[in-house]
Amino acid sequence: MLRTSFVRCACVSLLVGCGSGTDTPAGGAGSPAPGQAGAPGVGGSSGSAAGAGPVLQGGASAAAGSGGQLAAGRGGAGAGSSAGAGGGAGSTQSAAGGGAGGATGQGGGAAAAGGGAAFEKFSFFVTSYAAMQRLSGSKDGFGGDLRFGQADGLSGADEICRQIAETSMLGSGSKGWRAFLSVTKGPDGKPLNAIDRVGSGPWYDRLGRLVAQNKSNLAQPRPSGADPAIINDLPNEDGVPNHAPDGVVQVDNHDILTGSSASGTLFSTNWSATCHDWTSSVGADGQPRVGHSWPRMGGGGRPGGGSSDMDNWMSALTEAGCAAGASLVEMGPPDPSIPTVGSGGGYGGIYCFALMP
């Protein structure tokens, strides 16, 4: 079985205008004179989904040596925050170079660091492979043991969700994140259903797209009323549909741990379907029930599954085992000789929901 890792990279470009201006004095507010720095950057007033500020224009295009375009940096405050600090002084340029724009605008005093509508709505994601590798400290992820330093599997999985959310959008970790996982014994010693852990909705992805309006819409083979762009490819914490986590190459990664039935309730009172209530990464300790973050039609699992299940985001088939491991290349259904949570195409990802969208 081929195991594959993905590293996501982000690039930020600073575009500086060219011209024949003279040495550049400190950039100030207002319209720049020829050769002067562009107008100060303002910390992203509208709050894009990625948290990036807007692209601001420098001096007038007709002015010799005027500052060209300069891109405000990540982290601009969203709508409702006070304006970010303006760009600082432009660096001194030689006579051959154009005036440099002001420094990247800094986020203002937002009520929440993410700011804007995207922050207010962000309440659902599939944990990406990269995030699970980072938090587990292993290229294979957590496997079926999700305790993550907590007393039990549910508490640990909730903390995994919280930390990933906070990393994705500053301040969002306070929203009360819950992993969509069922267990045979909850805090009161009784079975606990995943569908009863996640609040009442609505839920939106990182980019503000609707996943489901309420629990009734959520408890469908695919979330009813979800944005068409994501209904058949549920997105990760970056808002990227997870079938192609780098935005380009599709991989076989749709098996997502749930331990749940097609209605979001506990799949079986036999705790093998939950890897001992998400406390074991021993391969032979269970065969966890998984959903499909993107649907595959036809052909049941080996073991478990069935053609009618393969598009269900909560309950599609039974994985081969509880051991940590990832399989991102299409190799057919779960293989009993590879008793991992990712044997059939996955890496042990989980769904995360916020109680306060």
Secondary structure as a PSIPRED ss2 file (coil, helix, strand):
# PSIPRED VFORMAT (PSIPRED V4.0)

   1 M C   1.000  0.000  0.000
   2 L C   1.000  0.000  0.000
   3 R C   1.000  0.000  0.000
   4 T C   1.000  0.000  0.000
   5 S C   1.000  0.000  0.000
   6 F C   1.000  0.000  0.000
   7 V C   1.000  0.000  0.000
   8 R C   1.000  0.000  0.000
   9 C C   1.000  0.000  0.000
  10 A C   1.000  0.000  0.000
  11 C C   1.000  0.000  0.000
  12 V C   1.000  0.000  0.000
  13 S C   1.000  0.000  0.000
  14 L C   1.000  0.000  0.000
  15 L C   1.000  0.000  0.000
  16 V C   1.000  0.000  0.000
  17 G C   1.000  0.000  0.000
  18 C C   1.000  0.000  0.000
  19 G C   1.000  0.000  0.000
  20 S C   1.000  0.000  0.000
  21 G C   1.000  0.000  0.000
  22 T C   1.000  0.000  0.000
  23 D C   1.000  0.000  0.000
  24 T C   1.000  0.000  0.000
  25 P C   1.000  0.000  0.000
  26 A C   1.000  0.000  0.000
  27 G C   1.000  0.000  0.000
  28 G C   1.000  0.000  0.000
  29 A C   1.000  0.000  0.000
  30 G C   1.000  0.000  0.000
  31 S C   1.000  0.000  0.000
  32 P C   1.000  0.000  0.000
  33 A C   1.000  0.000  0.000
  34 P C   1.000  0.000  0.000
  35 G C   1.000  0.000  0.000
  36 Q C   1.000  0.000  0.000
  37 A C   1.000  0.000  0.000
  38 G C   1.000  0.000  0.000
  39 A C   1.000  0.000  0.000
  40 P C   1.000  0.000  0.000
  41 G C   1.000  0.000  0.000
  42 V C   1.000  0.000  0.000
  43 G C   1.000  0.000  0.000
  44 G C   1.000  0.000  0.000
  45 S C   1.000  0.000  0.000
  46 S C   1.000  0.000  0.000
  47 G C   1.000  0.000  0.000
  48 S C   1.000  0.000  0.000
  49 A C   1.000  0.000  0.000
  50 A C   1.000  0.000  0.000
  51 G C   1.000  0.000  0.000
  52 A E   0.000  0.000  1.000
  53 G C   1.000  0.000  0.000
  54 P C   1.000  0.000  0.000
  55 V E   0.000  0.000  1.000
  56 L E   0.000  0.000  1.000
  57 Q C   1.000  0.000  0.000
  58 G C   1.000  0.000  0.000
  59 G C   1.000  0.000  0.000
  60 A C   1.000  0.000  0.000
  61 S C   1.000  0.000  0.000
  62 A C   1.000  0.000  0.000
  63 A C   1.000  0.000  0.000
  64 A C   1.000  0.000  0.000
  65 G C   1.000  0.000  0.000
  66 S C   1.000  0.000  0.000
  67 G C   1.000  0.000  0.000
  68 G C   1.000  0.000  0.000
  69 Q C   1.000  0.000  0.000
  70 L E   0.000  0.000  1.000
  71 A E   0.000  0.000  1.000
  72 A C   1.000  0.000  0.000
  73 G C   1.000  0.000  0.000
  74 R E   0.000  0.000  1.000
  75 G C   1.000  0.000  0.000
  76 G C   1.000  0.000  0.000
  77 A C   1.000  0.000  0.000
  78 G C   1.000  0.000  0.000
  79 A C   1.000  0.000  0.000
  80 G C   1.000  0.000  0.000
  81 S C   1.000  0.000  0.000
  82 S C   1.000  0.000  0.000
  83 A C   1.000  0.000  0.000
  84 G C   1.000  0.000  0.000
  85 A C   1.000  0.000  0.000
  86 G C   1.000  0.000  0.000
  87 G C   1.000  0.000  0.000
  88 G C   1.000  0.000  0.000
  89 A C   1.000  0.000  0.000
  90 G C   1.000  0.000  0.000
  91 S C   1.000  0.000  0.000
  92 T C   1.000  0.000  0.000
  93 Q C   1.000  0.000  0.000
  94 S C   1.000  0.000  0.000
  95 A C   1.000  0.000  0.000
  96 A C   1.000  0.000  0.000
  97 G C   1.000  0.000  0.000
  98 G C   1.000  0.000  0.000
  99 G C   1.000  0.000  0.000
 100 A C   1.000  0.000  0.000
 101 G C   1.000  0.000  0.000
 102 G C   1.000  0.000  0.000
 103 A C   1.000  0.000  0.000
 104 T C   1.000  0.000  0.000
 105 G C   1.000  0.000  0.000
 106 Q C   1.000  0.000  0.000
 107 G C   1.000  0.000  0.000
 108 G C   1.000  0.000  0.000
 109 G C   1.000  0.000  0.000
 110 A C   1.000  0.000  0.000
 111 A C   1.000  0.000  0.000
 112 A C   1.000  0.000  0.000
 113 A C   1.000  0.000  0.000
 114 G C   1.000  0.000  0.000
 115 G C   1.000  0.000  0.000
 116 G H   0.000  1.000  0.000
 117 A H   0.000  1.000  0.000
 118 A H   0.000  1.000  0.000
 119 F H   0.000  1.000  0.000
 120 E H   0.000  1.000  0.000
 121 K H   0.000  1.000  0.000
 122 F E   0.000  0.000  1.000
 123 S C   1.000  0.000  0.000
 124 F E   0.000  0.000  1.000
 125 F E   0.000  0.000  1.000
 126 V E   0.000  0.000  1.000
 127 T C   1.000  0.000  0.000
 128 S C   1.000  0.000  0.000
 129 Y H   0.000  1.000  0.000
 130 A H   0.000  1.000  0.000
 131 A H   0.000  1.000  0.000
 132 M H   0.000  1.000  0.000
 133 Q H   0.000  1.000  0.000
 134 R H   0.000  1.000  0.000
 135 L H   0.000  1.000  0.000
 136 S H   0.000  1.000  0.000
 137 G C   1.000  0.000  0.000
 138 S C   1.000  0.000  0.000
 139 K C   1.000  0.000  0.000
 140 D C   1.000  0.000  0.000
 141 G C   1.000  0.000  0.000
 142 F C   1.000  0.000  0.000
 143 G C   1.000  0.000  0.000
 144 G C   1.000  0.000  0.000
 145 D E   0.000  0.000  1.000
 146 L C   1.000  0.000  0.000
 147 R C   1.000  0.000  0.000
 148 F C   1.000  0.000  0.000
 149 G C   1.000  0.000  0.000
 150 Q C   1.000  0.000  0.000
 151 A C   1.000  0.000  0.000
 152 D C   1.000  0.000  0.000
 153 G H   0.000  1.000  0.000
 154 L H   0.000  1.000  0.000
 155 S H   0.000  1.000  0.000
 156 G H   0.000  1.000  0.000
 157 A H   0.000  1.000  0.000
 158 D H   0.000  1.000  0.000
 159 E H   0.000  1.000  0.000
 160 I H   0.000  1.000  0.000
 161 C H   0.000  1.000  0.000
 162 R H   0.000  1.000  0.000
 163 Q H   0.000  1.000  0.000
 164 I H   0.000  1.000  0.000
 165 A H   0.000  1.000  0.000
 166 E H   0.000  1.000  0.000
 167 T H   0.000  1.000  0.000
 168 S H   0.000  1.000  0.000
 169 M C   1.000  0.000  0.000
 170 L C   1.000  0.000  0.000
 171 G C   1.000  0.000  0.000
 172 S H   0.000  1.000  0.000
 173 G H   0.000  1.000  0.000
 174 S H   0.000  1.000  0.000
 175 K H   0.000  1.000  0.000
 176 G C   1.000  0.000  0.000
 177 W E   0.000  0.000  1.000
 178 R E   0.000  0.000  1.000
 179 A E   0.000  0.000  1.000
 180 F C   1.000  0.000  0.000
 181 L C   1.000  0.000  0.000
 182 S C   1.000  0.000  0.000
 183 V E   0.000  0.000  1.000
 184 T C   1.000  0.000  0.000
 185 K C   1.000  0.000  0.000
 186 G C   1.000  0.000  0.000
 187 P C   1.000  0.000  0.000
 188 D C   1.000  0.000  0.000
 189 G C   1.000  0.000  0.000
 190 K C   1.000  0.000  0.000
 191 P C   1.000  0.000  0.000
 192 L E   0.000  0.000  1.000
 193 N C   1.000  0.000  0.000
 194 A H   0.000  1.000  0.000
 195 I H   0.000  1.000  0.000
 196 D H   0.000  1.000  0.000
 197 R C   1.000  0.000  0.000
 198 V C   1.000  0.000  0.000
 199 G C   1.000  0.000  0.000
 200 S C   1.000  0.000  0.000
 201 G C   1.000  0.000  0.000
 202 P C   1.000  0.000  0.000
 203 W E   0.000  0.000  1.000
 204 Y E   0.000  0.000  1.000
 205 D C   1.000  0.000  0.000
 206 R C   1.000  0.000  0.000
 207 L C   1.000  0.000  0.000
 208 G C   1.000  0.000  0.000
 209 R C   1.000  0.000  0.000
 210 L E   0.000  0.000  1.000
 211 V E   0.000  0.000  1.000
 212 A E   0.000  0.000  1.000
 213 Q C   1.000  0.000  0.000
 214 N C   1.000  0.000  0.000
 215 K H   0.000  1.000  0.000
 216 S H   0.000  1.000  0.000
 217 N H   0.000  1.000  0.000
 218 L H   0.000  1.000  0.000
 219 A C   1.000  0.000  0.000
 220 Q C   1.000  0.000  0.000
 221 P C   1.000  0.000  0.000
 222 R C   1.000  0.000  0.000
 223 P C   1.000  0.000  0.000
 224 S C   1.000  0.000  0.000
 225 G C   1.000  0.000  0.000
 226 A C   1.000  0.000  0.000
 227 D C   1.000  0.000  0.000
 228 P C   1.000  0.000  0.000
 229 A C   1.000  0.000  0.000
 230 I C   1.000  0.000  0.000
 231 I C   1.000  0.000  0.000
 232 N C   1.000  0.000  0.000
 233 D C   1.000  0.000  0.000
 234 L C   1.000  0.000  0.000
 235 P E   0.000  0.000  1.000
 236 N E   0.000  0.000  1.000
 237 E C   1.000  0.000  0.000
 238 D C   1.000  0.000  0.000
 239 G C   1.000  0.000  0.000
 240 V C   1.000  0.000  0.000
 241 P E   0.000  0.000  1.000
 242 N C   1.000  0.000  0.000
 243 H C   1.000  0.000  0.000
 244 A C   1.000  0.000  0.000
 245 P C   1.000  0.000  0.000
 246 D C   1.000  0.000  0.000
 247 G C   1.000  0.000  0.000
 248 V C   1.000  0.000  0.000
 249 V C   1.000  0.000  0.000
 250 Q C   1.000  0.000  0.000
 251 V C   1.000  0.000  0.000
 252 D C   1.000  0.000  0.000
 253 N C   1.000  0.000  0.000
 254 H C   1.000  0.000  0.000
 255 D E   0.000  0.000  1.000
 256 I E   0.000  0.000  1.000
 257 L E   0.000  0.000  1.000
 258 T C   1.000  0.000  0.000
 259 G C   1.000  0.000  0.000
 260 S E   0.000  0.000  1.000
 261 S C   1.000  0.000  0.000
 262 A C   1.000  0.000  0.000
 263 S C   1.000  0.000  0.000
 264 G C   1.000  0.000  0.000
 265 T C   1.000  0.000  0.000
 266 L E   0.000  0.000  1.000
 267 F C   1.000  0.000  0.000
 268 S C   1.000  0.000  0.000
 269 T C   1.000  0.000  0.000
 270 N C   1.000  0.000  0.000
 271 W H   0.000  1.000  0.000
 272 S H   0.000  1.000  0.000
 273 A H   0.000  1.000  0.000
 274 T H   0.000  1.000  0.000
 275 C H   0.000  1.000  0.000
 276 H H   0.000  1.000  0.000
 277 D H   0.000  1.000  0.000
 278 W H   0.000  1.000  0.000
 279 T E   0.000  0.000  1.000
 280 S C   1.000  0.000  0.000
 281 S C   1.000  0.000  0.000
 282 V C   1.000  0.000  0.000
 283 G H   0.000  1.000  0.000
 284 A H   0.000  1.000  0.000
 285 D H   0.000  1.000  0.000
 286 G C   1.000  0.000  0.000
 287 Q C   1.000  0.000  0.000
 288 P C   1.000  0.000  0.000
 289 R E   0.000  0.000  1.000
 290 V E   0.000  0.000  1.000
 291 G E   0.000  0.000  1.000
 292 H E   0.000  0.000  1.000
 293 S C   1.000  0.000  0.000
 294 W C   1.000  0.000  0.000
 295 P C   1.000  0.000  0.000
 296 R C   1.000  0.000  0.000
 297 M C   1.000  0.000  0.000
 298 G C   1.000  0.000  0.000
 299 G C   1.000  0.000  0.000
 300 G C   1.000  0.000  0.000
 301 G C   1.000  0.000  0.000
 302 R C   1.000  0.000  0.000
 303 P C   1.000  0.000  0.000
 304 G C   1.000  0.000  0.000
 305 G C   1.000  0.000  0.000
 306 G C   1.000  0.000  0.000
 307 S C   1.000  0.000  0.000
 308 S C   1.000  0.000  0.000
 309 D C   1.000  0.000  0.000
 310 M C   1.000  0.000  0.000
 311 D C   1.000  0.000  0.000
 312 N C   1.000  0.000  0.000
 313 W C   1.000  0.000  0.000
 314 M C   1.000  0.000  0.000
 315 S C   1.000  0.000  0.000
 316 A C   1.000  0.000  0.000
 317 L E   0.000  0.000  1.000
 318 T E   0.000  0.000  1.000
 319 E C   1.000  0.000  0.000
 320 A C   1.000  0.000  0.000
 321 G C   1.000  0.000  0.000
 322 C C   1.000  0.000  0.000
 323 A E   0.000  0.000  1.000
 324 A C   1.000  0.000  0.000
 325 G C   1.000  0.000  0.000
 326 A C   1.000  0.000  0.000
 327 S E   0.000  0.000  1.000
 328 L C   1.000  0.000  0.000
 329 V C   1.000  0.000  0.000
 330 E C   1.000  0.000  0.000
 331 M C   1.000  0.000  0.000
 332 G C   1.000  0.000  0.000
 333 P C   1.000  0.000  0.000
 334 P C   1.000  0.000  0.000
 335 D C   1.000  0.000  0.000
 336 P C   1.000  0.000  0.000
 337 S C   1.000  0.000  0.000
 338 I C   1.000  0.000  0.000
 339 P C   1.000  0.000  0.000
 340 T E   0.000  0.000  1.000
 341 V C   1.000  0.000  0.000
 342 G C   1.000  0.000  0.000
 343 S C   1.000  0.000  0.000
 344 G C   1.000  0.000  0.000
 345 G C   1.000  0.000  0.000
 346 G E   0.000  0.000  1.000
 347 Y E   0.000  0.000  1.000
 348 G E   0.000  0.000  1.000
 349 G E   0.000  0.000  1.000
 350 I E   0.000  0.000  1.000
 351 Y E   0.000  0.000  1.000
 352 C E   0.000  0.000  1.000
 353 F E   0.000  0.000  1.000
 354 A E   0.000  0.000  1.000
 355 L C   1.000  0.000  0.000
 356 M C   1.000  0.000  0.000
 357 P C   1.000  0.000  0.000
